[in-house]
Structures are given as C-alpha cells and as structure tokens.
Amino acid sequence: MLSKRILLGITGGIAAYKIAYLIRILKSKGAEVKCIMTPASSDFISPLVVSTLSENPVFIEFWNKDTGVWNNHVELALWADIFVIAPATSNTVAKMSNGLCDNLLLATYLSAKCKTIIAPAMDLDMYQHPSFKRNLLQLISDGVHVIPATSGKLASGLEGHGRMEEPEYIAECIQNTLLNHSVSSKNILITAGPTYEKIDPVRYIGNYSSGKMGFEIAEKALFKGYVVTLISGPVQRELHHPNLTRIDVTSAHEMMEKVVENWSKNEVGIFAAAVADYRPIDISTQKIKKSESEFELKLTRNADILGWAAKNKSERQFIMGFALETNNSMENALSKLNAKKLDAIVLNSMENEGTTFQSDCNKITILDKRGGISTFDKKPKSEVALDILNFIDSAC
Ligand code: CTP
C-alpha cells in the first residue's frame, strides 16, 4: 500500500492521455492523488476524466473564475509527499529550469519542498535538442529526479527517443522514491560496452555489445540515488547526471587500469562489459597490407577484470558479473560464479531469442553464492536493470 499524497502535474503533450492509467494505478495502491493541469494539457485529456479518477478537484488556473477563490499553490505544494510531472513537455522543462511561473503548475513547482519527479515526453528531435538537454541537466542538478523518455513510435509517426515511460513504470519509480528504496550514500562501479583491441592503425578486434544493459543499469542506479562510476568501452550513448562519473576507455587494458583505480571506492560492482578475452601480441604501427594467402594474427590473453576485482574485494563490497552463454547456460554460469568467487552472476542465455547484445529486451536469471536462483520474464532492458538493482538492494 502506498498511503501517500501524490501531486500529479500534467502538461500539454499527447502522452497526457496515459495519465488516466497512472492515476488509476496510484489510487489502486492506496495513494491520495491531486492533479494540477496546465491549460494546454486539457486539449489532450479532459479535466473531468482527471478529477473523476483522482476523486479530487482538478487545479488549472490560479483562481476559480466562477467563485473567485484563489487556488493556493503554496498549500498544494506543502500538501504533497511527492510532486510528479508527467508528461513533462520541453516547454515546461525549459520554464522549470529557468524559474518561470506563468501557470499554476510552475508556481507550485517553485513552492514545493518535496521530491519532484519528471517524465519528459516529446518528439525525437526536440528530445535531442541542445537546449532541452541543457535545461534537463539544470533540473537534475537542482535535485529533480528524471525518468528518461524511452524509444518507440512517436505521435509524429517517427520512431526514436521521446516516448514517455509507461504508467506502470512511472508508478514503480514513484513508489521506489517514496518508500525510500534509494541507497543514496552507496557508490557503484559499472563496466559497460565492448572493448576494442587494436591490430593496426585502422583495425581492431571488437564485438557486438551496444552497452545498452550497462547504461540502463547506470541510469536506474542514478535514479535510485547511487553515486555511479561508469567505465565504458566505445559506445554511442549519452548519459548525464551530477552523480555520474563516466570514464571512456577503448581496450581491455585501459578498462582494467580504470577499474583498479576506482574499485576500492565503491560498495557495489556490476561488471556488464563484454571484454575481449584476447588482444594481438603486436600492434602494427603501419596499416597491415594484404598478402596473397592466409594471414595469422597472434593473440594473447587479456587480464580478467572481474576476476581481479573479486580477488581484491573487501567484506563490505558486493560484486556481480554477467555470463553470456550459448549452451549449458546454467552449468557455465554457476562455474563462473564459483571460479571467480562472485556474490552473484546474471545469466543471459543466447538460447532465449531476441535477448542479447543489440536487442532492447533481456531475459535473465540471477544465481547467487548461497545457491539462490532468481528467474525473471523477458522484459525491456530498462526494467531488467531495475530487477538487478532491486536484487542487489535486497542482498546487500
Ligand atoms: N570479464 C572481465 N574481464 C575479462 C573478461 C570478462 O571483467 N577480461 C567479465 C565480464 O564483464 C562479465 C564476465 O566477466 O561480467 C564474463 O565472464 P567471462 O569469464 O568473460 O566469460 P567468458 O569470457 O564469456 O568465458 P568463456 O569464454 O569461457 O565463456
């Protein structure tokens, strides 16, 4: 049960229609819900729907034009245990980050002392626009929690980032924040992405890892309040947060150096990188020219970064590895868990179609050192990330 007071701010984007579901979920969990709508949002969802579902009057203007009664934004802000703005349009994010207050929702935001969560929603080019990113960063450093938009089909017909997260997920984030599932004082080190092992000035040995899983874990960890050190191989991904230190590396050797430098400062380590097991013995300084027949490349083993971290782990540290397996998945994952002396290992079996490197979904099983086996359904990687962090929270 969530017997808390949730103030829901609705702004003028097409995703506003989903807020009806969000209100229902929150009410069904036992929350008291009051809603403030910007005038523009009533083009997207009727105030009657919002007031009926929330079982409370809806606040739109600074004063009621029929009765002349003032809608006290300070009182509303103080009433709330949490202020959630969903969808948050680019316009509202820009105004919030600059302290503008030309509507009741913005005046309430400026008066609020409780935690504020926003779930942005807009078209993909707006979401990528430097001005939006700048404003979002400002809000993050002002202490606002952000539920980043996801990727998918947009109202414009285009596909990409900008879709508001689903109501079920937003409700989960609200619950996590309210029930203080955050572990704000903990530091977490995450490795992500592939490594590239140089052959010559124009070639390398790499793999298909997109870094998505590691970055999702980092994003969700930030949301939960962790201070994150993300050591990433070469990926085309962006993540910004005041509590994030991102260290970009290329090779396994560089990744190892950065892990060695940072591991002892962290209480939790999640090693999600797809590290190359081998690197060329000699790196040619010149581009290697093709020969007529066969070509041999001599490789040598890279150090096991996860193995090093597990060997150099103190009692207070929790370490989790990943096992990507094509066959005998359970046996292989279990032997890695034991051989590397990990606290837990996330098994990602390639026997489950559409759940690995480049895909948006994952189906995982977590094996822990006490013999526990936790299985999870196939889900988007963002939700898998939350499952992994919730598992760690309960194990630590
Ligand atoms: N890992 C690492 N450093 C390496 C290799 C792997 O930190 N040099 C980490 C990965 O990030 C992952 C786990 O170890 O968490 C994967 O285990 P690993 O021993 O790499 O499995 P594989 O190399 O896939 O083993 P095998 O080839 O025997 O299946």
Boltz pocket constraint, residues with backbone or C-beta under 6 A from the ligand:
constraints:
  - pocket:
      binder: B
      contacts: [[A, 191], [A, 252], [A, 271], [A, 272], [A, 273], [A, 274], [A, 275], [A, 276], [A, 277], [A, 302], [A, 303], [A, 304], [A, 305], [A, 306], [A, 307], [A, 320], [A, 321], [A, 322], [A, 323], [A, 324], [A, 336]]
      max_distance: 6.0
